[in-house]
Amino acid sequence: MIEPFGNQYVVARRVYSANAFGEEHKKKERRHKTPLDHLKQCCSCSTKKAKRIALSLFPIASWLPAYQIKEWLLSDIVSGISTGLVAVLQGLAFALLVNVPPSYGLYAAFFPVIIYFFLGTSRHISVGPFPVLSMMVGAVVVRVTSTTSPTGGNNTSISDDLDSSSEEQKVMVAAMVTILSGIIQLLLGVLQIGFVVIYLSESLISGFTTAAAIHVLVSQLKFILQLTVPAHTDPFSIFKVLESVFTQIEKTNIADLVTALIILVVVSAVKEVNQRFKAKLPVPIPIELIMTVIAAGVSYGFDFKTRFNVAVVGKMNSGFQPPIQPDPKIFQDTIGDSFGIAIVGFAVAFSVARVYSLKYDYPINGNQELIALGLGNIFGGSFRGFASSTALSRSGVQESTGGKTQIAGILSAVIVLIVIVAIGFLLEPLQKSVLAALALGNLKGMLMQFAEIGRLWRKDKYDCLIWIMTFIFAIVLGLGLGLAASVAFQLLTIVFRTQFPKCSTLANVGRSNIYKNRKDYSDMYEPEGIKIFRCPSPIYFANIGFFRQKLFDAVGFSPLRILRKRKKALKKIRKMQKKGLIQVTPKGCICTVDNFKDSDEELDNHEIEELDQPINTTDLPFQIDWNADLPLNIVVPKISLHSLILDFSAVSFLDVSSMRGLKKIFQEFIRIEVDVYIVGTDDDFIEKLTRCEFFDDEVKDSIFFLTIHDAVLHILMKKDYITSKEKEVKTDFIVNTNGGLHNRECQVS
């Protein structure tokens, strides 16, 4: 019964062990579903289930009928136009990272948006090219085609340096990688494996995207400086690219460099204005569009291509090309890379979508996101696009300009469509250094994530370490191998956290039923003879040894060592008793000699094996108090501990190997007369121990209690009862030395 009293409460109930609670409150019989039951449920069909599946596959059917035209349409139009302009420029810029002609970036910015409009669950993300994925696809393109990426020369443009067959091969590889990564995403979605994103923590994604920003920055240097830089895709490639850039620095095209620097300064300044005055501006200043128009006009008007030998976008394909035929050989050569691209693309898109879903309070579905992104990549790759996800800056534009739904996304695709079929030729004189500068202008957000290190260090050092190591792996090993190494390292940190948990000794706070780490509070009360030990992690084969050592450090002794000392002492006492040197009297046991010399030999092998058994003193005519002063030169360490409570409320599982080790630890304590209790476990934990035959005559199933306080009260009541019995008759050793009594006397009450 609970009685409220102001801001306090009084609980009146009996002390519960797990067994006592089970006897008083009977559990209901529950039937757990078998795999066959789940299969039957999955294969069953009903009208309600069919409707639910249809709505999940086509989320547009749920939000479009509820679309509020008057409140949302204008905002979506403004947002769609702004996002579409940014998508055009980013599509052209990120195509350079894929090592394909810029015009193919428009396909990657168009087709996935159409698919996502019908199948996606997020209302705010802008699907399309993402610099990290473009870098990863570009690395595969270079490796498979074994040619250098488009670079500028001193006499001709970048596009003129490559023949049409080489260019077509690059486009084919990028498209095949995109299709294959889309197939992988689609299969993961159909198989309901959207949970894989949980293995990519925020720290890992932050460190990875920051490293990717560095890769993007380095990769754009050759376009900004217009240098011929060989492509590298192996580990340490970023350092090889930097070496190649700096060894050719004297060949820099000054016109491209100056143009890029001007673009960077202006774009960065205006973006800062947009950020600072976003509350006052009706829409952000479309600085990318403005600078693109100006740069293209100036380049065309002053004929930069001829006068300064700058690299320009070149011929823009008008309209769409027919779908390509899949190439199984490229699929076979790139399946590993495609899997990494699929996972990274989904992880980034889902992370951004989750941010907006929490902000605007609507659900998103990871498996449906995989299906939408997968079909978008399959469709886009079939029409010569490259892998898509979402760019953080582009999604930020769609949301910040008032986008409410994916209507804004479909309108942005219309803007891209207009460029593809009608006005793409206007961008032909645009310098590629301008596109590179615009791409770098969008990296500020990712590069600013360096500030995460300090914040993570204050919050969690393991997360900070994951960020740092992910950044290092991605920089040194490259994006593909770096991601794999980062995930492996992150899983390794989980192993370390559970293998070396921060165990603690608890004590009572303020004489209440609350128990905390005794090092954290001043008003602590630790019941005499009781030690409360907390393990905050699972116990398994890898950390059972660590748990054992921490437990022995907490109690201050090793029970096995105490047991060995008592075995040796008992051997001496038996010898003295057999020789008649100890006599039992009504007042106690008297040692009749002043000294007893023993060989003090070690226990033989047979006796060492007996350490696995409890101490047996039934053959002696008296009781031995191991915490009393023993006769003559017999010395055994005294222990004040009589009860050990293990708080397992945070122990989520126990494997078979650790179960054996735990049972041995319990037996060691029990054999030196220290009672062991376990608190905080659930019923499944106890049932598993029962199935594994954990309990026997020594380790009983009555050691479980619901709470720490239940166990403490039980121990105190038990000790009070035992003490009252011991006061009736208590027999100790009396040592006779030189005709007088020494040390302890017999106490009879």
C-alpha positions, 0 to 999 in steps of 0.5 A: 500500500502506498500512502502519500504524505506531501511530496513524500510517500510511504510504502508498506509491504513485506520484504520480497524475494523473487520466490516470495513475490512469485508465490504471492503474485502468480504470473499469467501463462503466455504463449510466445509466437513461433516462427511459423506463427509469424509466417502465417501472420505475414502471409495472411490477407485482409482488406485492412492489411492491404490498405495499410500496405498500399499506404506504406508503399505510396505515402503520397496517398496519405498526405496529398489528400490532406494538402492545405492549398491556401496555407501551403501552396505559395510556400511550396512554390517559392521553396521549389523554385529556390531549391531547383536553382540550387539543384541545377548548380549542385548537379553540374558541380558534383558531376565533376566529382564523378568524373563525368561531363557536367550535364549528366549531373542534371539527370541525377538531380531530376529522376530521383526527385520524381520517384521520391515524390511518390514513394518517400516519407520525408516532406522536407529533404531534397533528393539528388546529388550528394558530394560524399556519394559523388566522390565515392562513385568517382573513385569507382569510375577512375578505378574501373576505367583506369583513366584520369579524371577530366582535367584542364591543360594549357592549350585545350579544354578538359572536355577536348582532352578526352575522346568520346569513347572514354567519356561514354565509358565513364558515364556507363560505369557511374550509371552501373554503380548507381543502378547496383547501389539502387538494387541493393537499397531496394532489396534491403527495403523489401527485406525490412533491413532498414535497421542497419542505419543504427550502426552508423552513429551521429559521431561516425556520420559527423566525422565521416562527412567532415572527412568527405568535405576535406576530400571534396576540397582537395579534389576541387583544387585541380579544377580551381587551379586547372592542373593535370592531376592523376587520379588516385583511389588507393589508401593515402590517395589524398596525400598523393593528390596534394603532392601532385598539386603542389609539384605543379603549382607553377602551372596554375591558370591564374584566370581560373584561380582568380575567378574561383576566389572571387566566387568563394568570397562573395558566396561565403559573404552573402550566405553569412548575410542570409544566415544572420538576417534570415528572420527579416529576409522573405527568402534567402538571396539566391547567390549561387544563381546570381553568381552563375549568371554573372560568371557565365555572362562574363566568360562568354562576353570576354571569351575566357576560353580563348583568351585565358585558356580556361576550362568551361562546361562545354557542350550541354546535351539537350533533352534526354537520352535513351536508357542504357543496357546493364553491364553484368561485368561492371556489376561484378567488379563494383558490387563491394563499392556499390554496397558502401554507396548504398549504405552511406546514401541511405544513412545520410538521407535518413539522418537528415529526414529524421531531423525534420520529422522530429522538428515538424512531428510526422513519422518516417519509415526507414524501410520505405526510405530504402525503397524510395531511394533504391528505385530512384537510383535504379531509375536515375542510373538507367538514364545515365545519372549517378548515385543520389541521396540528399545534400544537407545544404539543399535540404536546408534551402528547401526547408528554410524557404518555407517548403511544407511537402514534397510539392516543393521537391517536384517543383524543383525537378521542374526547374531542372527539367527546364534547364535540361530541355531548354536553357542548358546551352546558356551554361556552356561558357561557364568555367568549371572553376566556378562550379568547383568554387560553388561546390566548396561554398556549400562545404562550410557546414560540414567543415564546421563540424570540427567544433563537434570534437570539443562538445563530444569530449565534454559529453562522452569521450568514446563518441569523441574518439569515434569521431576522431578515428572515423575522420582519420580512417576516411582521410587516410584510407579513403571513403570506402575503406574508411567507412568500413574501418570506422564501423569496425572501430565503433563496434570495437568501442562497444566491446570495450565499454562492456568488457571494462564497465565502470563497476561501483560500490553502492551505499544507502543515501540518507537512511532511505531505500535509495542506493547510490555510488558511495563516492558521490555523496557525503551522507552515505550509510553502509550497513555493517558487514554488507557490501553492495556491488553494481555491474552496469553492463552485460556479463559475458565470456570476455568480461567475466574475468574483469568482473571477478577482479573488480568484485574482489577489489570492492570486497577487499579480498579474494575468497579463494585465497581465504578458503586456502588459508582456512583449509591449511588452518583446519589441517593444523587444528585437526592434527592438534585435536588428534594428538589431544592438544585441544580439550573440550570443556564446559567453558570452552576449548583449551589448548594444553600446550604453549607452542605447537610446531608444524611443518607448515607444508603446502596442501598436497594435490588431493587437498588442493582439489578439495578446495572445490568443495565446502569446508567440512568441520563435522568431524570436530567436537567444536565450532570454529569462529574464523574471525576469532583468534585461533590457537597458537601460531595459526593465522587466518585473515579475518573478514568482516563481510557476511553478505554480498549484494550484486545489483544486476539491474543493468545486466541485460544478458548472461552467456553460458561461459560467464554463467559458469564463472559467475557460479564459481564466484558465488561458490567461493564466497559461500564457502567462506560463509559470505551469503550472496544475493542478486537484485534487479533481474527480470524473470527471463534472467532467472528462467535462463539460469534455471534452464542452464542448471545454475542452481544446486545445493550451494547456489540456491534460487532463493538468492534473488530479491526484487530491490536492493532494499529488500535484500538489505532488510532481509539480511538485517532481519536474518542476522538479528535472528542468528545473533539472538540464537548465538547469544544463548550458547557461544563456544570459542577457543581458550588458549592456556599459556603459562597457567593463565587465560589469554585472548578471548574467553568463553561467553555464555549467555 
